[in-house]
């Protein structure tokens, strides 16, 4: 039982220390102060070094949750127990606020299907019958152990620490006893997790648990820092404006309307809702509530078109004069302010649903302040300012201790009209052509360099777009880095374990929105669709994570929603199968 915060120093082989000057800075500076100081450190070299540039296209199909992370840190597991914990519910220091915690808490269940043989999964209490079902279909190895901690479902407080497996472990003596039994004679356990903060590392150390990951989540998933780093490290990003005072809105409106101007000049068709010109984003925050669209309506677009005298002006200075005197500007300003109000409301929800400690909300966003102190508000230009969207994509990469990295998969993101996430499926980079594939590979290398210089080792996920400009050129634009295994990454691991030829990662709802309280409910509601080798198409549904939570004293937070895989013999078969499910009432 050690109380220090050192990474693994006993009983395992290490080849490279994991702390960096950036991490030490992150621990001593407030989040507001990071900005340029951090960028100055990570961008000291303007391009990837030879080692950092070593991205290989791996696609090995043999990944699991923990072993690639240990290898990326230069750590041998030997005989020690390795705990896997997919944890999204964290303390406020991670700057990953949750406005709807149950929408993130259930993602801990993704770690079960992604775990490898001999791993120990730490998770919230599972649906009755789920583990037996996973073993039945071959998703959970007999040697994989599962430690369940029971969440405290108490009114509105459904976030941190009430549904955080790592926080609950410190209070759950039965779970601690189970961990001690698993660890007996094998040495101190090693934890591989998601969003580990210093507070969580301290708690783990007190329980005698070691860890390898030293990265600060407030940095590796920071949208503002990512945008700042793009220019120096050589990956393309959308323009950003930081909103710290009311006058900053003027620049944000001009940038937003430049996007609209470009689409007018390109001759894009205006839909009934108009166009999205930009996005108001909180630099840290999980889920779509902290990313709000700036929609410019058809009337404002037409007003701008008229002010541009038929759309002939491409000169930024001339355009600025048009914008400043246009009704379209007033519309854009109202939209930016409304989007900021929605972000602030989501921040307030986060502090209502989570217990971040006394005075935490006032420190994060003082009541009378225009902008937060604990994060940065940015307005980001919509990528359609550069061209029409060809691909909304993401990837799965591994960043290694020596600066090299591997690309393990690419995915097409399925989203709604407002950018809300609806699912993903794998795609082949070769389908995009040699030139754009080369450009994407170069930019992925540069993002991996950013992760490495932030001290990150192991899985990352990069979100990106490919747009086609007026000349027909394909332009990749990076939008976000996730310093963790992305949702599509766990889906890939699960699909590979099942030997799936093709798959779609989707959110589903039971017909009639009937709650799914145990695996028997799932089998009854989904019928043969949940049984392998039953449907003539060869497709079936595999549950990855149920949104229903089982808490203390028999309390249940019921839900009809689950994150699922549709697996089948081909991508088209999976797509057609998903359409059948929708027609039969399996919504979401």
C-alpha positions as CSV (number, residue, x, y, z in Angstrom):
1,X,0.0,0.0,0.0
2,X,2.0,2.9,-1.3
3,X,0.8,6.5,-1.3
4,X,3.2,7.9,-3.8
5,X,2.3,8.8,-7.4
6,X,5.2,7.2,-9.2
7,X,4.3,5.0,-12.2
8,X,5.3,1.4,-12.1
9,X,8.7,0.9,-10.4
10,X,8.5,-2.6,-9.0
11,X,8.0,-6.0,-10.6
12,X,7.9,-4.9,-14.2
13,X,10.4,-4.1,-16.9
14,X,10.5,-0.5,-18.1
15,X,12.4,1.0,-21.0
16,X,11.4,4.6,-21.0
17,X,10.1,7.1,-18.4
18,X,6.6,8.5,-19.1
19,X,6.7,11.9,-17.5
20,X,7.5,15.0,-19.6
21,X,8.0,18.7,-18.8
22,X,4.5,19.3,-20.3
23,X,2.9,17.1,-17.6
24,X,4.8,18.8,-14.8
25,X,3.6,22.2,-16.2
26,X,0.1,20.9,-16.4
27,X,0.2,19.9,-12.7
28,X,1.5,23.3,-11.6
29,X,-0.6,25.6,-13.8
30,X,-4.3,26.3,-14.0
31,X,-6.1,25.2,-17.1
32,X,-6.5,28.8,-18.2
33,X,-2.7,29.3,-18.1
34,X,-1.8,26.3,-20.3
35,X,-2.5,27.7,-23.8
36,X,0.6,29.3,-25.2
37,X,3.0,27.9,-22.5
38,X,2.1,24.3,-23.4
39,X,2.1,25.0,-27.1
40,X,5.6,26.6,-26.8
41,X,6.8,23.3,-25.3
42,X,5.2,20.8,-27.5
43,X,6.0,22.7,-30.7
44,X,9.6,23.4,-29.9
45,X,10.3,21.3,-32.9
46,X,8.3,22.4,-35.9
47,X,7.9,19.0,-37.5
48,X,8.0,15.4,-36.4
49,X,11.4,13.9,-35.8
50,X,12.5,10.8,-37.7
51,X,11.2,8.5,-34.9
52,X,8.0,10.4,-34.5
53,X,7.3,10.2,-38.2
54,X,7.2,6.4,-38.2
55,X,3.6,5.6,-38.8
56,X,2.9,2.1,-40.1
57,X,-0.4,0.9,-41.5
58,X,-0.9,-2.0,-39.2
59,X,-4.5,-3.3,-39.3
60,X,-3.4,-6.3,-37.3
61,X,-6.8,-7.5,-36.1
62,X,-5.3,-8.8,-32.9
63,X,-5.8,-5.9,-30.4
64,X,-7.2,-5.9,-26.9
65,X,-7.7,-3.2,-24.3
66,X,-4.6,-3.5,-22.3
67,X,-1.6,-5.2,-24.0
68,X,-1.0,-2.5,-26.7
69,X,-1.0,0.2,-24.0
70,X,1.5,-1.6,-21.8
71,X,3.7,-2.3,-24.9
72,X,3.5,1.4,-25.9
73,X,4.9,2.3,-22.4
74,X,7.6,-0.3,-22.6
75,X,6.2,-2.3,-19.8
76,X,6.1,-6.1,-19.6
77,X,3.0,-7.4,-17.7
78,X,4.9,-10.6,-16.6
79,X,2.5,-12.4,-14.2
80,X,1.0,-9.3,-12.6
81,X,-2.8,-8.7,-12.8
82,X,-3.7,-6.1,-15.3
83,X,-6.9,-4.2,-14.6
84,X,-8.8,-2.6,-17.5
85,X,-11.2,0.2,-16.8
86,X,-13.1,2.2,-19.4
87,X,-14.0,5.2,-17.3
88,X,-15.6,8.4,-18.6
89,X,-16.9,9.7,-15.3
90,X,-14.1,11.7,-13.8
91,X,-13.3,14.6,-11.4
92,X,-13.4,18.2,-12.7
93,X,-9.6,18.4,-13.1
94,X,-9.9,16.4,-16.3
95,X,-12.0,19.2,-17.8
96,X,-14.2,16.5,-19.2
97,X,-17.5,17.8,-17.9
98,X,-20.6,15.6,-18.2
99,X,-23.9,17.3,-18.7
100,X,-25.8,14.0,-19.0
101,X,-23.7,11.5,-17.0
102,X,-25.8,8.4,-17.7
103,X,-24.9,9.0,-21.4
104,X,-21.3,8.5,-20.5
105,X,-21.3,6.3,-17.4
106,X,-22.6,3.2,-19.3
107,X,-19.6,3.4,-21.7
108,X,-17.6,1.7,-19.0
109,X,-19.3,-1.6,-20.2
110,X,-17.4,-1.3,-23.5
111,X,-14.3,-2.5,-21.6
112,X,-15.8,-5.9,-20.9
113,X,-16.0,-7.0,-24.6
114,X,-12.7,-5.4,-25.4
115,X,-10.7,-7.1,-22.6
116,X,-8.2,-9.8,-23.4
117,X,-7.5,-13.2,-21.9
118,X,-6.2,-12.9,-18.3
119,X,-7.3,-9.3,-18.0
120,X,-9.3,-8.1,-15.0
121,X,-12.1,-5.8,-15.9
122,X,-13.2,-3.1,-13.4
123,X,-16.7,-2.0,-14.3
124,X,-20.1,-0.9,-12.9
125,X,-22.6,-3.6,-12.0
126,X,-23.6,-5.3,-15.1
127,X,-27.1,-6.4,-16.3
128,X,-28.0,-9.8,-14.8
129,X,-26.9,-12.5,-17.2
130,X,-24.7,-10.3,-19.4
131,X,-21.4,-12.0,-18.5
132,X,-22.8,-15.5,-19.1
133,X,-24.1,-14.3,-22.5
134,X,-20.7,-12.9,-23.5
135,X,-19.0,-16.2,-22.6
136,X,-21.7,-18.0,-24.5
137,X,-20.9,-16.1,-27.8
138,X,-17.2,-16.2,-27.2
139,X,-16.7,-12.5,-26.4
140,X,-15.4,-13.0,-22.9
141,X,-12.5,-15.5,-22.3
142,X,-12.8,-18.0,-19.4
143,X,-9.6,-16.5,-17.9
144,X,-10.9,-12.9,-18.0
145,X,-12.1,-11.8,-14.5
146,X,-14.7,-9.1,-13.9
147,X,-14.9,-6.9,-10.7
148,X,-18.2,-5.1,-10.5
149,X,-18.7,-2.0,-8.3
150,X,-22.3,-0.8,-7.6
151,X,-23.1,2.8,-8.5
152,X,-25.0,5.1,-6.2
153,X,-28.1,6.3,-8.1
154,X,-29.4,9.2,-6.0
155,X,-31.8,11.6,-7.6
156,X,-30.0,14.0,-10.0
157,X,-26.5,13.0,-8.8
158,X,-25.7,10.4,-11.5
159,X,-22.2,11.5,-12.4
160,X,-18.9,11.8,-10.5
161,X,-18.2,10.1,-8.1
162,X,-21.5,8.1,-8.0
163,X,-21.0,6.3,-11.3
164,X,-17.2,6.3,-11.6
165,X,-15.8,2.8,-11.2
166,X,-12.4,4.1,-10.1
167,X,-13.9,6.3,-7.4
168,X,-16.3,3.6,-6.3
169,X,-13.5,1.0,-5.9
170,X,-12.0,3.1,-3.1
171,X,-15.3,2.7,-1.1
172,X,-16.2,-0.9,-2.1
173,X,-14.6,-3.4,0.4
174,X,-16.0,-6.4,-1.4
175,X,-14.4,-5.3,-4.7
176,X,-11.1,-4.6,-2.9
177,X,-11.2,-8.1,-1.4
178,X,-11.8,-9.6,-4.9
179,X,-8.9,-7.6,-6.3
180,X,-6.7,-8.8,-3.4
181,X,-7.7,-12.4,-4.1
182,X,-6.8,-12.1,-7.8
183,X,-3.5,-10.4,-7.0
184,X,-2.4,-12.9,-4.3
185,X,1.1,-14.2,-5.2
186,X,1.2,-12.2,-8.4
187,X,2.4,-8.9,-7.2
188,X,0.8,-5.4,-7.4
189,X,-1.9,-5.0,-10.1
190,X,-1.4,-2.6,-13.0
191,X,-4.3,-0.5,-14.1
192,X,-4.9,0.6,-17.8
193,X,-7.7,3.1,-17.9
194,X,-9.4,6.0,-19.5
195,X,-9.1,9.7,-18.3
196,X,-6.8,9.1,-15.3
197,X,-6.5,12.2,-13.3
198,X,-4.0,12.9,-10.4
199,X,-6.9,12.5,-7.9
200,X,-7.6,9.0,-9.3
201,X,-4.0,8.1,-9.4
202,X,-3.6,9.0,-5.8
203,X,-6.6,6.8,-4.9
204,X,-5.2,3.9,-6.9
205,X,-1.8,4.2,-5.2
206,X,-3.5,4.1,-1.7
207,X,-5.1,0.8,-2.8
208,X,-1.7,-0.6,-3.8
209,X,-2.5,-0.4,-7.6
210,X,0.2,0.8,-10.0
211,X,-0.5,2.5,-13.3
212,X,1.5,3.4,-16.4
213,X,-0.5,6.3,-17.9
214,X,0.7,9.7,-16.9
215,X,-1.1,12.0,-19.4
216,X,-3.3,14.8,-18.2
217,X,-6.7,14.4,-19.8
218,X,-7.2,18.2,-19.7
219,X,-4.5,18.4,-22.4
220,X,-4.9,15.3,-24.6
221,X,-8.6,16.0,-25.2
222,X,-8.4,19.8,-25.4
223,X,-10.0,21.2,-28.5
224,X,-8.4,24.6,-28.2
225,X,-4.9,23.2,-27.7
226,X,-5.4,20.9,-30.6
227,X,-6.3,23.9,-32.9
228,X,-3.2,25.8,-31.7
229,X,-0.9,22.9,-32.4
230,X,-2.0,22.3,-35.9
231,X,-0.1,25.0,-37.6
232,X,3.2,24.3,-35.9
233,X,3.1,20.5,-36.2
234,X,1.8,20.4,-39.8
235,X,-1.8,19.2,-39.6
236,X,-4.7,21.0,-41.1
237,X,-7.4,22.4,-38.7
238,X,-10.4,24.7,-39.1
239,X,-9.9,28.3,-38.0
240,X,-10.8,29.2,-34.4
241,X,-11.7,32.3,-32.5
242,X,-11.3,32.3,-28.7
243,X,-14.3,33.9,-26.9
244,X,-13.1,35.5,-23.7
245,X,-14.9,38.9,-23.8
246,X,-17.9,40.3,-25.7
247,X,-15.9,42.0,-28.4
248,X,-14.5,38.6,-29.5
249,X,-18.0,37.8,-30.9
250,X,-17.4,40.2,-33.8
251,X,-14.4,38.2,-35.1
252,X,-16.4,35.0,-34.6
253,X,-19.3,36.3,-36.6
254,X,-17.1,37.5,-39.4
255,X,-15.4,34.0,-39.5
256,X,-18.8,32.3,-39.5
257,X,-20.1,34.4,-42.3
258,X,-16.9,33.9,-44.3
259,X,-17.9,30.2,-44.4
260,X,-21.4,31.2,-45.7
261,X,-19.7,33.5,-48.3
262,X,-17.6,30.6,-49.6
263,X,-20.7,28.4,-49.9
264,X,-22.6,31.1,-51.8
265,X,-19.6,31.6,-54.2
266,X,-19.5,27.8,-54.6
267,X,-23.2,27.7,-55.5
268,X,-24.2,25.3,-52.8
269,X,-28.0,24.7,-52.5
270,X,-29.6,26.3,-49.4
271,X,-31.7,23.9,-47.4
272,X,-34.9,24.8,-45.4
273,X,-32.8,25.4,-42.2
274,X,-30.0,27.2,-43.9
275,X,-26.4,26.4,-43.4
276,X,-24.1,25.7,-40.4
277,X,-21.4,28.4,-40.4
278,X,-19.5,27.4,-37.3
279,X,-19.5,25.7,-33.9
280,X,-19.3,27.0,-30.4
281,X,-17.2,24.5,-28.4
282,X,-16.0,24.1,-24.8
283,X,-12.3,23.2,-25.0
284,X,-13.0,20.3,-22.6
285,X,-16.3,18.5,-22.2
286,X,-17.7,15.2,-23.2
287,X,-20.7,14.8,-25.5
288,X,-22.5,17.0,-28.0
289,X,-24.0,19.3,-25.4
290,X,-20.7,21.2,-25.2
291,X,-20.6,21.5,-29.0
292,X,-23.3,23.8,-30.4
293,X,-23.9,24.7,-34.0
294,X,-24.3,28.2,-35.4
295,X,-27.1,28.0,-38.0
296,X,-27.5,30.8,-40.5
297,X,-31.0,30.7,-41.8
298,X,-32.1,31.1,-45.5
299,X,-33.2,34.7,-45.1
300,X,-29.9,35.8,-43.6
301,X,-28.1,33.9,-46.4
302,X,-30.1,35.7,-49.0
303,X,-29.4,39.0,-47.3
304,X,-25.7,38.3,-47.4
305,X,-25.9,37.2,-51.0
306,X,-27.6,40.5,-51.9
307,X,-25.0,42.5,-50.0
308,X,-22.2,40.7,-51.8
309,X,-23.7,42.0,-55.1
310,X,-24.2,38.6,-56.6
311,X,-21.4,36.9,-54.7
312,X,-18.5,38.4,-56.6
313,X,-16.5,39.6,-53.6
314,X,-13.9,37.2,-52.3
315,X,-11.7,39.9,-50.8
316,X,-11.7,39.6,-47.0
317,X,-11.4,43.4,-46.4
318,X,-14.3,44.2,-48.7
319,X,-16.3,41.3,-47.3
320,X,-15.7,42.6,-43.8
321,X,-17.4,45.9,-44.8
322,X,-20.3,44.0,-46.2
323,X,-20.7,41.9,-43.1
324,X,-20.5,44.8,-40.6
325,X,-23.5,46.5,-42.1
326,X,-25.6,43.5,-43.0
327,X,-28.7,42.0,-41.4
328,X,-26.8,38.6,-41.8
329,X,-24.3,39.8,-39.2
330,X,-27.1,40.5,-36.6
331,X,-28.4,37.0,-37.3
332,X,-25.0,35.4,-36.9
333,X,-24.3,37.3,-33.7
334,X,-27.7,36.2,-32.2
335,X,-26.8,32.6,-33.2
336,X,-23.4,32.7,-31.5
337,X,-24.8,34.2,-28.3
338,X,-27.6,31.6,-28.3
339,X,-25.1,28.8,-28.8
340,X,-22.9,30.1,-26.0
341,X,-26.0,30.2,-23.7
342,X,-26.7,26.6,-24.5
343,X,-23.1,25.6,-23.7
344,X,-23.3,27.5,-20.4
345,X,-26.6,25.7,-19.6
346,X,-24.8,22.4,-20.2
347,X,-22.0,23.4,-17.8
348,X,-24.6,24.2,-15.2
349,X,-26.2,20.8,-15.8
350,X,-22.8,19.2,-15.3
351,X,-22.3,20.7,-11.9
352,X,-25.9,19.7,-10.9
353,X,-25.5,16.1,-11.9
354,X,-21.9,15.6,-10.6
355,X,-20.4,16.4,-7.2
356,X,-17.1,18.1,-8.0
357,X,-16.8,19.6,-4.6
358,X,-17.7,22.8,-2.8
359,X,-17.3,25.9,-4.9
360,X,-16.2,24.0,-8.0
361,X,-18.8,25.6,-10.3
362,X,-17.8,29.1,-9.3
363,X,-14.2,28.3,-9.9
364,X,-14.9,26.8,-13.3
365,X,-17.2,29.5,-14.5
366,X,-17.7,32.4,-12.1
367,X,-21.4,33.6,-11.9
368,X,-20.8,37.0,-13.2
369,X,-18.0,36.1,-15.8
370,X,-18.6,36.3,-19.5
371,X,-16.4,33.2,-20.1
372,X,-15.2,30.3,-18.0
373,X,-11.9,30.2,-16.0
374,X,-11.6,26.4,-16.1
375,X,-11.8,26.0,-19.9
376,X,-11.8,28.0,-23.1
377,X,-14.8,28.8,-25.3
378,X,-13.9,28.7,-29.0
379,X,-15.9,29.3,-32.2
380,X,-14.6,27.0,-34.9
381,X,-15.4,27.6,-38.6
382,X,-17.5,24.8,-40.2
383,X,-15.3,22.7,-42.5
384,X,-17.7,23.3,-45.4
385,X,-16.1,26.7,-45.7
386,X,-13.3,24.8,-47.6
387,X,-15.5,22.4,-49.6
388,X,-18.3,19.9,-49.6
389,X,-17.8,17.0,-47.2
390,X,-16.6,13.7,-48.8
391,X,-15.9,11.9,-45.5
392,X,-16.6,12.4,-41.8
393,X,-13.9,10.1,-40.4
394,X,-12.0,8.9,-37.4
395,X,-9.1,6.6,-36.7
396,X,-7.5,4.4,-34.1
397,X,-3.8,4.8,-33.5
398,X,-1.1,3.7,-31.0
399,X,1.6,6.1,-29.9
400,X,4.8,4.4,-28.7
401,X,7.4,5.5,-26.2
402,X,10.0,6.0,-28.8
403,X,7.8,8.4,-30.8
404,X,6.8,6.0,-33.5
405,X,3.1,5.2,-34.0
406,X,0.9,2.8,-35.8
407,X,-2.5,3.3,-37.5
408,X,-4.8,0.4,-36.5
409,X,-8.0,1.4,-38.2
410,X,-10.1,4.1,-40.0
411,X,-13.8,4.6,-39.6
412,X,-16.6,6.6,-41.3
413,X,-18.6,8.5,-38.7
414,X,-22.4,8.4,-39.1
415,X,-23.9,11.7,-37.8
416,X,-27.2,13.6,-37.9
417,X,-27.8,17.0,-39.5
418,X,-26.5,18.8,-36.4
419,X,-23.4,16.7,-36.1
420,X,-24.8,14.4,-33.4
421,X,-23.0,11.0,-33.3
422,X,-25.1,8.1,-34.6
423,X,-22.6,5.4,-35.3
424,X,-19.5,4.3,-37.3
425,X,-18.2,1.7,-39.6
426,X,-14.7,0.8,-40.9
427,X,-13.5,1.9,-44.3
428,X,-10.5,1.3,-46.5
429,X,-8.2,4.4,-46.9
430,X,-7.3,3.1,-50.3
431,X,-10.8,4.0,-51.4
432,X,-9.9,7.7,-51.2
433,X,-7.0,7.5,-53.7
434,X,-3.3,7.7,-53.3
435,X,-2.9,11.4,-53.0
436,X,-5.4,12.0,-50.2
437,X,-4.3,8.8,-48.5
438,X,-0.7,10.1,-48.4
439,X,-1.9,13.5,-47.0
440,X,-4.0,11.8,-44.3
441,X,-1.0,9.6,-43.3
442,X,1.2,12.7,-43.0
443,X,-1.3,14.5,-40.9
444,X,-2.0,11.5,-38.7
445,X,1.8,11.3,-38.0
446,X,1.7,15.0,-37.0
447,X,-1.2,14.4,-34.6
448,X,0.6,11.4,-33.1
449,X,3.6,13.7,-32.5
450,X,1.3,16.1,-30.5
451,X,0.1,13.2,-28.4
452,X,3.7,12.0,-27.8
453,X,4.9,15.4,-26.8
454,X,2.1,15.6,-24.3
455,X,3.5,12.5,-22.7
456,X,0.8,10.2,-24.1
457,X,1.5,6.6,-24.8
458,X,-1.0,4.0,-26.1
459,X,-4.3,4.4,-27.9
460,X,-5.5,7.7,-29.4
461,X,-8.4,8.5,-31.8
462,X,-8.3,11.4,-34.3
463,X,-11.5,12.8,-35.8
464,X,-11.2,14.4,-39.2
465,X,-13.0,15.4,-42.4
466,X,-12.1,15.1,-46.0
467,X,-13.7,17.9,-48.1
468,X,-13.7,18.6,-51.9
469,X,-13.0,22.2,-52.9
470,X,-14.3,24.0,-56.0
471,X,-11.4,22.7,-58.0
472,X,-12.1,19.1,-57.1
473,X,-9.2,18.8,-54.7
474,X,-9.6,16.5,-51.7
475,X,-8.5,18.4,-48.5
476,X,-8.2,16.5,-45.1
477,X,-8.9,18.6,-42.0
478,X,-8.2,17.3,-38.5
479,X,-10.9,18.3,-35.9
480,X,-10.1,16.6,-32.6
481,X,-7.8,14.2,-30.8
482,X,-9.1,11.9,-28.1
483,X,-6.3,10.8,-25.7
484,X,-8.0,7.4,-25.2
485,X,-9.2,4.5,-27.1
486,X,-12.1,5.9,-29.2
487,X,-15.6,4.3,-29.2
488,X,-15.0,3.0,-32.7
489,X,-11.7,1.4,-31.4
490,X,-13.5,-0.7,-28.8
491,X,-16.0,-1.7,-31.5
492,X,-13.2,-2.8,-33.8
493,X,-11.6,-4.9,-31.0
494,X,-15.0,-6.6,-30.3
495,X,-15.8,-7.2,-33.9
496,X,-12.3,-8.7,-34.5
497,X,-12.7,-11.0,-31.5
498,X,-16.0,-12.2,-33.1
499,X,-14.3,-12.8,-36.5
500,X,-16.7,-10.3,-38.1
501,X,-16.1,-9.7,-41.8
502,X,-18.0,-6.3,-41.6
503,X,-19.7,-4.3,-38.9
504,X,-21.5,-1.1,-38.0
505,X,-21.3,0.5,-34.6
506,X,-24.7,1.9,-33.7
507,X,-27.0,3.1,-30.9
508,X,-30.3,1.1,-30.8
509,X,-33.5,1.4,-28.8
510,X,-35.8,-1.5,-28.0
511,X,-39.2,-1.4,-29.8
512,X,-41.7,0.7,-28.0
513,X,-38.9,2.1,-25.9
514,X,-39.3,-0.8,-23.5
515,X,-36.6,-0.8,-20.8
516,X,-33.9,-3.5,-20.9
517,X,-33.3,-4.5,-17.3
518,X,-31.5,-7.8,-17.8
519,X,-30.2,-10.0,-20.6
520,X,-33.4,-12.0,-20.6
521,X,-35.2,-8.7,-21.7
522,X,-32.6,-8.2,-24.4
523,X,-33.1,-11.8,-25.8
524,X,-36.9,-11.4,-25.7
525,X,-37.0,-8.0,-27.4
526,X,-34.4,-8.7,-30.0
527,X,-35.3,-12.4,-30.6
528,X,-33.4,-14.1,-33.4
529,X,-31.7,-10.8,-34.3
530,X,-29.5,-11.4,-31.3
531,X,-28.6,-15.0,-32.1
532,X,-25.6,-15.7,-34.4
533,X,-26.1,-17.8,-37.5
534,X,-29.9,-17.4,-37.4
535,X,-30.8,-14.6,-39.8
536,X,-30.4,-15.7,-43.5
537,X,-28.4,-12.6,-44.2
538,X,-25.7,-13.8,-41.7
539,X,-26.1,-10.6,-39.7
540,X,-26.9,-10.3,-36.0
541,X,-26.8,-7.8,-33.1
542,X,-24.1,-7.8,-30.4
543,X,-24.7,-5.6,-27.4
544,X,-21.6,-3.6,-26.4
545,X,-23.1,-1.6,-23.6
546,X,-26.5,-1.2,-22.1
547,X,-27.5,2.2,-20.8
548,X,-29.5,0.7,-17.9
549,X,-27.7,1.1,-14.6
550,X,-28.2,-1.1,-11.6
551,X,-27.5,0.7,-8.3
552,X,-27.4,0.2,-4.6
553,X,-30.5,-1.0,-2.7
554,X,-32.0,-2.4,-5.8
555,X,-32.3,1.0,-7.5
556,X,-32.4,0.9,-11.3
557,X,-31.9,3.7,-13.8
558,X,-33.8,1.9,-16.6
559,X,-33.2,2.6,-20.3
560,X,-34.3,1.1,-23.6
561,X,-31.0,2.2,-25.3
562,X,-27.9,0.2,-26.0
563,X,-24.7,0.6,-28.0
564,X,-24.5,-2.3,-30.3
565,X,-22.6,-3.9,-33.1
566,X,-24.3,-5.2,-36.2
567,X,-21.9,-7.8,-37.6
568,X,-22.3,-9.6,-40.9
569,X,-20.6,-10.9,-44.1
570,X,-20.4,-7.5,-45.9
571,X,-20.8,-3.8,-45.2
572,X,-23.9,-3.6,-47.5
573,X,-25.5,-6.6,-45.6
574,X,-24.9,-4.7,-42.3
575,X,-26.4,-1.5,-43.7
576,X,-29.5,-3.3,-45.1
577,X,-29.9,-5.2,-41.8
578,X,-29.8,-1.9,-39.9
579,X,-32.5,-0.5,-42.2
580,X,-34.7,-3.6,-41.4
581,X,-34.2,-3.0,-37.7
582,X,-35.3,0.6,-38.1
583,X,-38.4,-0.4,-40.0
584,X,-39.3,-2.8,-37.2
585,X,-39.1,-0.2,-34.5
586,X,-35.5,-0.6,-33.2
587,X,-34.9,3.1,-33.3
588,X,-32.4,5.7,-32.0
